[in-house]
């Protein structure tokens, strides 16, 4: 299940998305580390890739260990019977 709410200035919700992710549609799950400002501001994103799209979830103040746990939990959730 994926729920996403877009928030702009003043914390006013401006959009909402909801979808169910079918486990068979997920090809890949993982995380990425990106940086801005010449490598000073680093941040992580959890992602999954399906047959039709890639979805990214930015993670604030995450660590590699936490993102590894998130990937494992996501994988476990989509493979649960």
PDB file of N, CA, C and O in Angstrom:
ATOM      1  N   UNK A   1       0.853  -1.148   0.000  1.00  0.00           N
ATOM      2  CA  UNK A   1       0.000   0.000   0.000  1.00  0.00           C
ATOM      3  C   UNK A   1       0.909   1.224   0.000  1.00  0.00           C
ATOM      4  O   UNK A   1       1.865   1.284   0.773  1.00  0.00           O
ATOM      5  N   UNK A   2       0.626   2.175  -0.839  1.00  0.00           N
ATOM      6  CA  UNK A   2       1.427   3.388  -0.921  1.00  0.00           C
ATOM      7  C   UNK A   2       0.508   4.586  -0.739  1.00  0.00           C
ATOM      8  O   UNK A   2      -0.506   4.712  -1.426  1.00  0.00           O
ATOM      9  N   UNK A   3       0.864   5.456   0.183  1.00  0.00           N
ATOM     10  CA  UNK A   3       0.100   6.677   0.436  1.00  0.00           C
ATOM     11  C   UNK A   3       1.077   7.835   0.372  1.00  0.00           C
ATOM     12  O   UNK A   3       2.119   7.805   1.027  1.00  0.00           O
ATOM     13  N   UNK A   4       0.756   8.847  -0.402  1.00  0.00           N
ATOM     14  CA  UNK A   4       1.640   9.985  -0.542  1.00  0.00           C
ATOM     15  C   UNK A   4       0.818  11.254  -0.488  1.00  0.00           C
ATOM     16  O   UNK A   4      -0.207  11.375  -1.159  1.00  0.00           O
ATOM     17  N   UNK A   5       1.277  12.199   0.314  1.00  0.00           N
ATOM     18  CA  UNK A   5       0.597  13.479   0.423  1.00  0.00           C
ATOM     19  C   UNK A   5       1.601  14.561   0.071  1.00  0.00           C
ATOM     20  O   UNK A   5       2.686  14.609   0.651  1.00  0.00           O
ATOM     21  N   UNK A   6       1.259  15.423  -0.864  1.00  0.00           N
ATOM     22  CA  UNK A   6       2.134  16.509  -1.279  1.00  0.00           C
ATOM     23  C   UNK A   6       1.802  17.739  -0.444  1.00  0.00           C
ATOM     24  O   UNK A   6       0.646  18.154  -0.361  1.00  0.00           O
ATOM     25  N   UNK A   7       2.827  18.316   0.171  1.00  0.00           N
ATOM     26  CA  UNK A   7       2.627  19.484   1.029  1.00  0.00           C
ATOM     27  C   UNK A   7       3.496  20.619   0.500  1.00  0.00           C
ATOM     28  O   UNK A   7       4.680  20.436   0.219  1.00  0.00           O
ATOM     29  N   UNK A   8       2.890  21.785   0.372  1.00  0.00           N
ATOM     30  CA  UNK A   8       3.645  22.951  -0.065  1.00  0.00           C
ATOM     31  C   UNK A   8       3.770  23.913   1.107  1.00  0.00           C
ATOM     32  O   UNK A   8       3.486  23.542   2.246  1.00  0.00           O
ATOM     33  N   UNK A   9       4.187  25.128   0.844  1.00  0.00           N
ATOM     34  CA  UNK A   9       4.422  26.083   1.929  1.00  0.00           C
ATOM     35  C   UNK A   9       3.229  26.226   2.856  1.00  0.00           C
ATOM     36  O   UNK A   9       2.083  26.068   2.435  1.00  0.00           O
ATOM     37  N   UNK A  10       3.499  26.522   4.107  1.00  0.00           N
ATOM     38  CA  UNK A  10       2.519  26.658   5.173  1.00  0.00           C
ATOM     39  C   UNK A  10       1.845  25.330   5.525  1.00  0.00           C
ATOM     40  O   UNK A  10       0.793  25.318   6.163  1.00  0.00           O
ATOM     41  N   UNK A  11       2.452  24.206   5.110  1.00  0.00           N
ATOM     42  CA  UNK A  11       1.960  22.868   5.476  1.00  0.00           C
ATOM     43  C   UNK A  11       0.507  22.629   5.064  1.00  0.00           C
ATOM     44  O   UNK A  11      -0.247  21.980   5.789  1.00  0.00           O
ATOM     45  N   UNK A  12       0.128  23.138   3.935  1.00  0.00           N
ATOM     46  CA  UNK A  12      -1.222  22.941   3.422  1.00  0.00           C
ATOM     47  C   UNK A  12      -1.203  21.749   2.466  1.00  0.00           C
ATOM     48  O   UNK A  12      -0.504  21.795   1.453  1.00  0.00           O
ATOM     49  N   UNK A  13      -1.960  20.673   2.762  1.00  0.00           N
ATOM     50  CA  UNK A  13      -1.984  19.541   1.834  1.00  0.00           C
ATOM     51  C   UNK A  13      -2.524  19.978   0.481  1.00  0.00           C
ATOM     52  O   UNK A  13      -3.594  20.582   0.398  1.00  0.00           O
ATOM     53  N   UNK A  14      -1.786  19.672  -0.571  1.00  0.00           N
ATOM     54  CA  UNK A  14      -2.220  20.082  -1.892  1.00  0.00           C
ATOM     55  C   UNK A  14      -2.490  18.904  -2.816  1.00  0.00           C
ATOM     56  O   UNK A  14      -2.955  19.106  -3.938  1.00  0.00           O
ATOM     57  N   UNK A  15      -2.215  17.690  -2.384  1.00  0.00           N
ATOM     58  CA  UNK A  15      -2.487  16.536  -3.223  1.00  0.00           C
ATOM     59  C   UNK A  15      -2.303  15.253  -2.432  1.00  0.00           C
ATOM     60  O   UNK A  15      -1.522  15.203  -1.482  1.00  0.00           O
ATOM     61  N   UNK A  16      -3.024  14.225  -2.829  1.00  0.00           N
ATOM     62  CA  UNK A  16      -2.946  12.934  -2.155  1.00  0.00           C
ATOM     63  C   UNK A  16      -2.988  11.830  -3.199  1.00  0.00           C
ATOM     64  O   UNK A  16      -3.748  11.904  -4.165  1.00  0.00           O
ATOM     65  N   UNK A  17      -2.164  10.801  -2.998  1.00  0.00           N
ATOM     66  CA  UNK A  17      -2.175   9.623  -3.857  1.00  0.00           C
ATOM     67  C   UNK A  17      -2.293   8.393  -2.970  1.00  0.00           C
ATOM     68  O   UNK A  17      -1.738   8.354  -1.872  1.00  0.00           O
ATOM     69  N   UNK A  18      -3.009   7.400  -3.444  1.00  0.00           N
ATOM     70  CA  UNK A  18      -3.125   6.130  -2.736  1.00  0.00           C
ATOM     71  C   UNK A  18      -3.133   5.024  -3.764  1.00  0.00           C
ATOM     72  O   UNK A  18      -3.879   5.090  -4.741  1.00  0.00           O
ATOM     73  N   UNK A  19      -2.313   4.005  -3.562  1.00  0.00           N
ATOM     74  CA  UNK A  19      -2.332   2.870  -4.477  1.00  0.00           C
ATOM     75  C   UNK A  19      -1.890   1.614  -3.748  1.00  0.00           C
ATOM     76  O   UNK A  19      -1.164   1.680  -2.756  1.00  0.00           O
ATOM     77  N   UNK A  20      -2.329   0.486  -4.241  1.00  0.00           N
ATOM     78  CA  UNK A  20      -1.894  -0.805  -3.732  1.00  0.00           C
ATOM     79  C   UNK A  20      -0.815  -1.323  -4.666  1.00  0.00           C
ATOM     80  O   UNK A  20      -0.974  -1.307  -5.886  1.00  0.00           O
ATOM     81  N   UNK A  21       0.267  -1.778  -4.089  1.00  0.00           N
ATOM     82  CA  UNK A  21       1.368  -2.318  -4.872  1.00  0.00           C
ATOM     83  C   UNK A  21       1.211  -3.830  -4.908  1.00  0.00           C
ATOM     84  O   UNK A  21       1.204  -4.484  -3.865  1.00  0.00           O
ATOM     85  N   UNK A  22       1.087  -4.375  -6.087  1.00  0.00           N
ATOM     86  CA  UNK A  22       0.960  -5.818  -6.248  1.00  0.00           C
ATOM     87  C   UNK A  22       2.365  -6.409  -6.186  1.00  0.00           C
ATOM     88  O   UNK A  22       3.224  -6.045  -6.989  1.00  0.00           O
ATOM     89  N   UNK A  23       2.607  -7.319  -5.239  1.00  0.00           N
ATOM     90  CA  UNK A  23       3.954  -7.857  -5.061  1.00  0.00           C
ATOM     91  C   UNK A  23       4.594  -8.371  -6.349  1.00  0.00           C
ATOM     92  O   UNK A  23       5.797  -8.201  -6.546  1.00  0.00           O
ATOM     93  N   UNK A  24       3.818  -8.989  -7.216  1.00  0.00           N
ATOM     94  CA  UNK A  24       4.380  -9.529  -8.455  1.00  0.00           C
ATOM     95  C   UNK A  24       4.863  -8.438  -9.406  1.00  0.00           C
ATOM     96  O   UNK A  24       5.614  -8.722 -10.339  1.00  0.00           O
ATOM     97  N   UNK A  25       4.440  -7.188  -9.181  1.00  0.00           N
ATOM     98  CA  UNK A  25       4.843  -6.104 -10.068  1.00  0.00           C
ATOM     99  C   UNK A  25       6.171  -5.471  -9.667  1.00  0.00           C
ATOM    100  O   UNK A  25       6.727  -4.689 -10.438  1.00  0.00           O
ATOM    101  N   UNK A  26       6.694  -5.783  -8.487  1.00  0.00           N
ATOM    102  CA  UNK A  26       7.927  -5.171  -8.002  1.00  0.00           C
ATOM    103  C   UNK A  26       9.129  -5.956  -8.533  1.00  0.00           C
ATOM    104  O   UNK A  26       9.271  -7.150  -8.267  1.00  0.00           O
ATOM    105  N   UNK A  27       9.986  -5.271  -9.283  1.00  0.00           N
ATOM    106  CA  UNK A  27      11.178  -5.894  -9.826  1.00  0.00           C
ATOM    107  C   UNK A  27      12.388  -5.681  -8.924  1.00  0.00           C
ATOM    108  O   UNK A  27      13.274  -6.533  -8.860  1.00  0.00           O
ATOM    109  N   UNK A  28      12.429  -4.561  -8.237  1.00  0.00           N
ATOM    110  CA  UNK A  28      13.627  -4.197  -7.490  1.00  0.00           C
ATOM    111  C   UNK A  28      13.258  -3.262  -6.354  1.00  0.00           C
ATOM    112  O   UNK A  28      12.353  -2.438  -6.491  1.00  0.00           O
ATOM    113  N   UNK A  29      13.955  -3.387  -5.232  1.00  0.00           N
ATOM    114  CA  UNK A  29      13.799  -2.470  -4.113  1.00  0.00           C
ATOM    115  C   UNK A  29      15.188  -2.163  -3.575  1.00  0.00           C
ATOM    116  O   UNK A  29      16.049  -3.042  -3.522  1.00  0.00           O
ATOM    117  N   UNK A  30      15.402  -0.921  -3.180  1.00  0.00           N
ATOM    118  CA  UNK A  30      16.721  -0.545  -2.689  1.00  0.00           C
ATOM    119  C   UNK A  30      16.719   0.867  -2.162  1.00  0.00           C
ATOM    120  O   UNK A  30      15.666   1.465  -1.939  1.00  0.00           O
ATOM    121  N   UNK A  31      17.924   1.400  -1.962  1.00  0.00           N
ATOM    122  CA  UNK A  31      18.033   2.793  -1.538  1.00  0.00           C
ATOM    123  C   UNK A  31      19.187   3.459  -2.265  1.00  0.00           C
ATOM    124  O   UNK A  31      20.087   2.792  -2.775  1.00  0.00           O
ATOM    125  N   UNK A  32      19.146   4.789  -2.306  1.00  0.00           N
ATOM    126  CA  UNK A  32      20.186   5.585  -2.946  1.00  0.00           C
ATOM    127  C   UNK A  32      20.610   6.674  -1.979  1.00  0.00           C
ATOM    128  O   UNK A  32      19.805   7.167  -1.188  1.00  0.00           O
ATOM    129  N   UNK A  33      21.864   7.041  -2.048  1.00  0.00           N
ATOM    130  CA  UNK A  33      22.350   8.193  -1.303  1.00  0.00           C
ATOM    131  C   UNK A  33      22.692   9.260  -2.318  1.00  0.00           C
ATOM    132  O   UNK A  33      23.414   8.996  -3.280  1.00  0.00           O
ATOM    133  N   UNK A  34      22.185  10.454  -2.118  1.00  0.00           N
ATOM    134  CA  UNK A  34      22.434  11.577  -3.015  1.00  0.00           C
ATOM    135  C   UNK A  34      22.989  12.721  -2.194  1.00  0.00           C
ATOM    136  O   UNK A  34      22.890  12.720  -0.967  1.00  0.00           O
ATOM    137  N   UNK A  35      23.569  13.690  -2.864  1.00  0.00           N
ATOM    138  CA  UNK A  35      24.063  14.863  -2.148  1.00  0.00           C
ATOM    139  C   UNK A  35      23.837  16.097  -2.997  1.00  0.00           C
ATOM    140  O   UNK A  35      23.707  16.025  -4.219  1.00  0.00           O
ATOM    141  N   UNK A  36      23.795  17.215  -2.326  1.00  0.00           N
ATOM    142  CA  UNK A  36      23.684  18.500  -2.997  1.00  0.00           C
ATOM    143  C   UNK A  36      24.698  19.438  -2.368  1.00  0.00           C
ATOM    144  O   UNK A  36      25.355  19.064  -1.396  1.00  0.00           O
ATOM    145  N   UNK A  37      24.837  20.600  -2.875  1.00  0.00           N
ATOM    146  CA  UNK A  37      25.783  21.588  -2.341  1.00  0.00           C
ATOM    147  C   UNK A  37      27.199  21.028  -2.288  1.00  0.00           C
ATOM    148  O   UNK A  37      27.857  21.103  -1.250  1.00  0.00           O
ATOM    149  N   UNK A  38      27.666  20.474  -3.386  1.00  0.00           N
ATOM    150  CA  UNK A  38      29.028  19.934  -3.495  1.00  0.00           C
ATOM    151  C   UNK A  38      29.315  18.848  -2.467  1.00  0.00           C
ATOM    152  O   UNK A  38      30.419  18.777  -1.927  1.00  0.00           O
ATOM    153  N   UNK A  39      28.325  18.002  -2.195  1.00  0.00           N
ATOM    154  CA  UNK A  39      28.533  16.873  -1.293  1.00  0.00           C
ATOM    155  C   UNK A  39      28.303  17.166   0.169  1.00  0.00           C
ATOM    156  O   UNK A  39      28.475  16.275   1.001  1.00  0.00           O
ATOM    157  N   UNK A  40      27.921  18.381   0.516  1.00  0.00           N
ATOM    158  CA  UNK A  40      27.730  18.742   1.926  1.00  0.00           C
ATOM    159  C   UNK A  40      26.415  18.194   2.454  1.00  0.00           C
ATOM    160  O   UNK A  40      26.394  17.595   3.530  1.00  0.00           O
ATOM    161  N   UNK A  41      25.337  18.375   1.743  1.00  0.00           N
ATOM    162  CA  UNK A  41      24.007  17.956   2.183  1.00  0.00           C
ATOM    163  C   UNK A  41      23.676  16.593   1.584  1.00  0.00           C
ATOM    164  O   UNK A  41      23.257  16.509   0.430  1.00  0.00           O
ATOM    165  N   UNK A  42      23.861  15.527   2.357  1.00  0.00           N
ATOM    166  CA  UNK A  42      23.584  14.180   1.882  1.00  0.00           C
ATOM    167  C   UNK A  42      22.217  13.733   2.369  1.00  0.00           C
ATOM    168  O   UNK A  42      21.792  14.072   3.473  1.00  0.00           O
ATOM    169  N   UNK A  43      21.538  12.968   1.530  1.00  0.00           N
ATOM    170  CA  UNK A  43      20.247  12.424   1.923  1.00  0.00           C
ATOM    171  C   UNK A  43      20.036  11.090   1.223  1.00  0.00           C
ATOM    172  O   UNK A  43      20.664  10.797   0.206  1.00  0.00           O
ATOM    173  N   UNK A  44      19.139  10.288   1.788  1.00  0.00           N
ATOM    174  CA  UNK A  44      18.829   8.969   1.254  1.00  0.00           C
ATOM    175  C   UNK A  44      17.430   8.948   0.671  1.00  0.00           C
ATOM    176  O   UNK A  44      16.569   9.739   1.057  1.00  0.00           O
ATOM    177  N   UNK A  45      17.216   8.042  -0.253  1.00  0.00           N
ATOM    178  CA  UNK A  45      15.883   7.779  -0.794  1.00  0.00           C
ATOM    179  C   UNK A  45      15.693   6.273  -0.872  1.00  0.00           C
ATOM    180  O   UNK A  45      16.553   5.561  -1.391  1.00  0.00           O
ATOM    181  N   UNK A  46      14.569   5.788  -0.359  1.00  0.00           N
ATOM    182  CA  UNK A  46      14.160   4.403  -0.530  1.00  0.00           C
ATOM    183  C   UNK A  46      13.415   4.347  -1.855  1.00  0.00           C
ATOM    184  O   UNK A  46      12.633   5.250  -2.153  1.00  0.00           O
ATOM    185  N   UNK A  47      13.636   3.319  -2.650  1.00  0.00           N
ATOM    186  CA  UNK A  47      12.923   3.233  -3.916  1.00  0.00           C
ATOM    187  C   UNK A  47      12.489   1.802  -4.192  1.00  0.00           C
ATOM    188  O   UNK A  47      13.049   0.843  -3.661  1.00  0.00           O
ATOM    189  N   UNK A  48      11.483   1.693  -5.032  1.00  0.00           N
ATOM    190  CA  UNK A  48      11.176   0.400  -5.617  1.00  0.00           C
ATOM    191  C   UNK A  48      10.866   0.625  -7.087  1.00  0.00           C
ATOM    192  O   UNK A  48      10.325   1.658  -7.480  1.00  0.00           O
ATOM    193  N   UNK A  49      11.218  -0.357  -7.876  1.00  0.00           N
ATOM    194  CA  UNK A  49      10.971  -0.286  -9.316  1.00  0.00           C
ATOM    195  C   UNK A  49      10.012  -1.386  -9.688  1.00  0.00           C
ATOM    196  O   UNK A  49      10.217  -2.553  -9.356  1.00  0.00           O
ATOM    197  N   UNK A  50       8.951  -0.995 -10.390  1.00  0.00           N
ATOM    198  CA  UNK A  50       7.994  -1.975 -10.892  1.00  0.00           C
ATOM    199  C   UNK A  50       8.176  -2.063 -12.404  1.00  0.00           C
ATOM    200  O   UNK A  50       9.106  -1.478 -12.960  1.00  0.00           O
ATOM    201  N   UNK A  51       7.303  -2.780 -13.049  1.00  0.00           N
ATOM    202  CA  UNK A  51       7.399  -2.913 -14.499  1.00  0.00           C
ATOM    203  C   UNK A  51       7.037  -1.627 -15.225  1.00  0.00           C
ATOM    204  O   UNK A  51       7.402  -1.451 -16.387  1.00  0.00           O
ATOM    205  N   UNK A  52       6.320  -0.718 -14.551  1.00  0.00           N
ATOM    206  CA  UNK A  52       5.863   0.494 -15.228  1.00  0.00           C
ATOM    207  C   UNK A  52       6.402   1.788 -14.649  1.00  0.00           C
ATOM    208  O   UNK A  52       6.283   2.831 -15.293  1.00  0.00           O
ATOM    209  N   UNK A  53       6.994   1.765 -13.451  1.00  0.00           N
ATOM    210  CA  UNK A  53       7.464   3.015 -12.856  1.00  0.00           C
ATOM    211  C   UNK A  53       8.501   2.748 -11.768  1.00  0.00           C
ATOM    212  O   UNK A  53       8.663   1.622 -11.300  1.00  0.00           O
ATOM    213  N   UNK A  54       9.193   3.810 -11.383  1.00  0.00           N
ATOM    214  CA  UNK A  54      10.076   3.792 -10.229  1.00  0.00           C
ATOM    215  C   UNK A  54       9.530   4.799  -9.239  1.00  0.00           C
ATOM    216  O   UNK A  54       9.217   5.928  -9.614  1.00  0.00           O
ATOM    217  N   UNK A  55       9.412   4.407  -7.981  1.00  0.00           N
ATOM    218  CA  UNK A  55       8.887   5.282  -6.940  1.00  0.00           C
ATOM    219  C   UNK A  55       9.980   5.531  -5.909  1.00  0.00           C
ATOM    220  O   UNK A  55      10.598   4.591  -5.410  1.00  0.00           O
ATOM    221  N   UNK A  56      10.216   6.813  -5.590  1.00  0.00           N
ATOM    222  CA  UNK A  56      11.224   7.221  -4.614  1.00  0.00           C
ATOM    223  C   UNK A  56      10.559   7.814  -3.390  1.00  0.00           C
ATOM    224  O   UNK A  56       9.582   8.557  -3.492  1.00  0.00           O
ATOM    225  N   UNK A  57      11.105   7.475  -2.224  1.00  0.00           N
ATOM    226  CA  UNK A  57      10.643   8.044  -0.963  1.00  0.00           C
ATOM    227  C   UNK A  57      11.839   8.688  -0.276  1.00  0.00           C
ATOM    228  O   UNK A  57      12.695   7.973   0.246  1.00  0.00           O
ATOM    229  N   UNK A  58      11.929  10.025  -0.259  1.00  0.00           N
ATOM    230  CA  UNK A  58      13.045  10.676   0.431  1.00  0.00           C
ATOM    231  C   UNK A  58      12.986  10.378   1.931  1.00  0.00           C
ATOM    232  O   UNK A  58      11.909  10.385   2.527  1.00  0.00           O
ATOM    233  N   UNK A  59      14.129  10.122   2.528  1.00  0.00           N
ATOM    234  CA  UNK A  59      14.227   9.817   3.958  1.00  0.00           C
ATOM    235  C   UNK A  59      15.071  10.906   4.617  1.00  0.00           C
ATOM    236  O   UNK A  59      16.220  11.128   4.237  1.00  0.00           O
ATOM    237  N   UNK A  60      14.490  11.583   5.607  1.00  0.00           N
ATOM    238  CA  UNK A  60      15.225  12.618   6.325  1.00  0.00           C
ATOM    239  C   UNK A  60      16.036  11.992   7.449  1.00  0.00           C
ATOM    240  O   UNK A  60      15.538  11.138   8.182  1.00  0.00           O
ATOM    241  N   UNK A  61      17.274  12.416   7.580  1.00  0.00           N
ATOM    242  CA  UNK A  61      18.161  12.003   8.674  1.00  0.00           C
ATOM    243  C   UNK A  61      18.306  10.486   8.764  1.00  0.00           C
ATOM    244  O   UNK A  61      18.353   9.938   9.865  1.00  0.00           O
ATOM    245  N   UNK A  62      18.376   9.806   7.635  1.00  0.00           N
ATOM    246  CA  UNK A  62      18.537   8.360   7.627  1.00  0.00           C
ATOM    247  C   UNK A  62      20.005   7.964   7.639  1.00  0.00           C
ATOM    248  O   UNK A  62      20.888   8.777   7.364  1.00  0.00           O
ATOM    249  N   UNK A  63      20.245   6.712   7.959  1.00  0.00           N
ATOM    250  CA  UNK A  63      21.589   6.153   7.909  1.00  0.00           C
ATOM    251  C   UNK A  63      21.564   4.936   6.982  1.00  0.00           C
ATOM    252  O   UNK A  63      20.494   4.435   6.638  1.00  0.00           O
ATOM    253  N   UNK A  64      22.731   4.471   6.585  1.00  0.00           N
ATOM    254  CA  UNK A  64      22.783   3.290   5.722  1.00  0.00           C
ATOM    255  C   UNK A  64      22.179   2.078   6.419  1.00  0.00           C
ATOM    256  O   UNK A  64      21.526   1.258   5.773  1.00  0.00           O
ATOM    257  N   UNK A  65      22.384   1.953   7.715  1.00  0.00           N
ATOM    258  CA  UNK A  65      21.822   0.832   8.466  1.00  0.00           C
ATOM    259  C   UNK A  65      20.295   0.878   8.464  1.00  0.00           C
ATOM    260  O   UNK A  65      19.639  -0.143   8.256  1.00  0.00           O
ATOM    261  N   UNK A  66      19.730   2.068   8.696  1.00  0.00           N
ATOM    262  CA  UNK A  66      18.275   2.215   8.689  1.00  0.00           C
ATOM    263  C   UNK A  66      17.703   1.896   7.321  1.00  0.00           C
ATOM    264  O   UNK A  66      16.692   1.203   7.215  1.00  0.00           O
ATOM    265  N   UNK A  67      18.342   2.396   6.275  1.00  0.00           N
ATOM    266  CA  UNK A  67      17.835   2.144   4.930  1.00  0.00           C
ATOM    267  C   UNK A  67      17.933   0.665   4.586  1.00  0.00           C
ATOM    268  O   UNK A  67      17.052   0.136   3.909  1.00  0.00           O
ATOM    269  N   UNK A  68      18.981  -0.013   5.034  1.00  0.00           N
ATOM    270  CA  UNK A  68      19.079  -1.460   4.840  1.00  0.00           C
ATOM    271  C   UNK A  68      17.923  -2.183   5.508  1.00  0.00           C
ATOM    272  O   UNK A  68      17.366  -3.125   4.945  1.00  0.00           O
ATOM    273  N   UNK A  69      17.558  -1.739   6.719  1.00  0.00           N
ATOM    274  CA  UNK A  69      16.407  -2.327   7.416  1.00  0.00           C
ATOM    275  C   UNK A  69      15.112  -2.062   6.656  1.00  0.00           C
ATOM    276  O   UNK A  69      14.277  -2.958   6.529  1.00  0.00           O
ATOM    277  N   UNK A  70      14.935  -0.843   6.148  1.00  0.00           N
ATOM    278  CA  UNK A  70      13.726  -0.509   5.392  1.00  0.00           C
ATOM    279  C   UNK A  70      13.604  -1.387   4.152  1.00  0.00           C
ATOM    280  O   UNK A  70      12.516  -1.866   3.833  1.00  0.00           O
ATOM    281  N   UNK A  71      14.719  -1.600   3.451  1.00  0.00           N
ATOM    282  CA  UNK A  71      14.707  -2.444   2.254  1.00  0.00           C
ATOM    283  C   UNK A  71      14.302  -3.861   2.631  1.00  0.00           C
ATOM    284  O   UNK A  71      13.470  -4.467   1.956  1.00  0.00           O
ATOM    285  N   UNK A  72      14.886  -4.401   3.709  1.00  0.00           N
ATOM    286  CA  UNK A  72      14.538  -5.756   4.146  1.00  0.00           C
ATOM    287  C   UNK A  72      13.073  -5.866   4.545  1.00  0.00           C
ATOM    288  O   UNK A  72      12.415  -6.853   4.215  1.00  0.00           O
ATOM    289  N   UNK A  73      12.557  -4.865   5.250  1.00  0.00           N
ATOM    290  CA  UNK A  73      11.153  -4.895   5.664  1.00  0.00           C
ATOM    291  C   UNK A  73      10.220  -4.793   4.461  1.00  0.00           C
ATOM    292  O   UNK A  73       9.192  -5.469   4.414  1.00  0.00           O
ATOM    293  N   UNK A  74      10.565  -3.965   3.505  1.00  0.00           N
ATOM    294  CA  UNK A  74       9.764  -3.838   2.279  1.00  0.00           C
ATOM    295  C   UNK A  74       9.739  -5.175   1.555  1.00  0.00           C
ATOM    296  O   UNK A  74       8.676  -5.654   1.159  1.00  0.00           O
ATOM    297  N   UNK A  75      10.901  -5.770   1.386  1.00  0.00           N
ATOM    298  CA  UNK A  75      11.001  -7.067   0.700  1.00  0.00           C
ATOM    299  C   UNK A  75      10.195  -8.135   1.426  1.00  0.00           C
ATOM    300  O   UNK A  75       9.488  -8.921   0.795  1.00  0.00           O
ATOM    301  N   UNK A  76      10.302  -8.163   2.756  1.00  0.00           N
ATOM    302  CA  UNK A  76       9.551  -9.137   3.552  1.00  0.00           C
ATOM    303  C   UNK A  76       8.053  -8.913   3.389  1.00  0.00           C
ATOM    304  O   UNK A  76       7.293  -9.873   3.260  1.00  0.00           O
ATOM    305  N   UNK A  77       7.624  -7.658   3.394  1.00  0.00           N
ATOM    306  CA  UNK A  77       6.198  -7.339   3.280  1.00  0.00           C
ATOM    307  C   UNK A  77       5.624  -7.783   1.933  1.00  0.00           C
ATOM    308  O   UNK A  77       4.518  -8.321   1.884  1.00  0.00           O
ATOM    309  N   UNK A  78       6.356  -7.565   0.847  1.00  0.00           N
ATOM    310  CA  UNK A  78       5.802  -7.915  -0.458  1.00  0.00           C
ATOM    311  C   UNK A  78       5.885  -9.426  -0.721  1.00  0.00           C
ATOM    312  O   UNK A  78       5.221  -9.935  -1.624  1.00  0.00           O
ATOM    313  N   UNK A  79       6.694 -10.137   0.062  1.00  0.00           N
ATOM    314  CA  UNK A  79       6.802 -11.579  -0.128  1.00  0.00           C
ATOM    315  C   UNK A  79       6.019 -12.373   0.925  1.00  0.00           C
ATOM    316  O   UNK A  79       6.080 -13.602   0.940  1.00  0.00           O
ATOM    317  N   UNK A  80       5.291 -11.687   1.798  1.00  0.00           N
ATOM    318  CA  UNK A  80       4.487 -12.364   2.817  1.00  0.00           C
ATOM    319  C   UNK A  80       3.318 -13.076   2.152  1.00  0.00           C
ATOM    320  O   UNK A  80       2.740 -12.571   1.189  1.00  0.00           O
ATOM    321  N   UNK A  81       2.981 -14.223   2.657  1.00  0.00           N
ATOM    322  CA  UNK A  81       1.847 -14.973   2.100  1.00  0.00           C
ATOM    323  C   UNK A  81       0.627 -14.803   2.944  1.00  0.00           C
ATOM    324  O   UNK A  81      -0.424 -15.362   2.629  1.00  0.00           O
TER     325      UNK A  81
END
